[in-house]
Amino acid sequence: MVWKKGFIFNKISTLKIILSEQQMALTVKRLAHQILENNNALENAVIIGLQPRGIFLSDRIVAELKNILGTDAIHYGKLDITFYRDDVRKALHIANQTDIPFSIEGKTVILIDDVLYTGRTIRAALDALLDFGRPSKVSLCVLIDRRFSRQLPIQPDFLGKAIDTIVSDKVKVNWRENDEKDEVVLV
């Protein structure tokens, strides 16, 4: 509640739905097909989801790829970049699990994250990947690209939706597994 000249107003933040549940499902399918179109049935490619929130998207894309290809033989890992970040040095952070049970040496690595904002998370992921080998190529797949907010020259290769935002805007990706429903909202 906000008090202003004798009146009480409810301070309500406005939400704008960027992607509904149905749109998210279609976007995941489209991203999976685009990855296959550009990576010849994933013959020399591996998929790595970024912890913590990129794995919700990567889990779904990998499930869709398995369905399309009719095989479980997809190299899929999860990467935590907590200790590679350059923008969160003063606080204590709890690391997530990294699970990359295969070599990335000479492979095409497809990094998957939910939102591309400043590019710092992806820069940290690139640094972390080098501890696991030297890939021949790295591609980036994101659900949402906040395109005019970049601090580093990083662009997605596979993109769900590009949006224009201001610094005070927040993009919230809700996942059924974590937030009870699938949607992307702008707050």
Secondary structure as UniProt FT lines:
FT   STRAND          2..4
FT   TURN            5..6
FT   STRAND          7..9
FT   STRAND          16..19
FT   HELIX           21..38
FT   HELIX           40..42
FT   TURN            43..44
FT   STRAND          45..50
FT   TURN            51..53
FT   HELIX           54..69
FT   STRAND          76..79
FT   HELIX           82..84
FT   TURN            105..106
FT   STRAND          108..116
FT   HELIX           120..129
FT   HELIX           130..132
FT   STRAND          137..146
FT   HELIX           147..149
FT   STRAND          158..163
FT   TURN            167..168
FT   STRAND          171..174
FT   HELIX           176..179
FT   STRAND          183..186
//
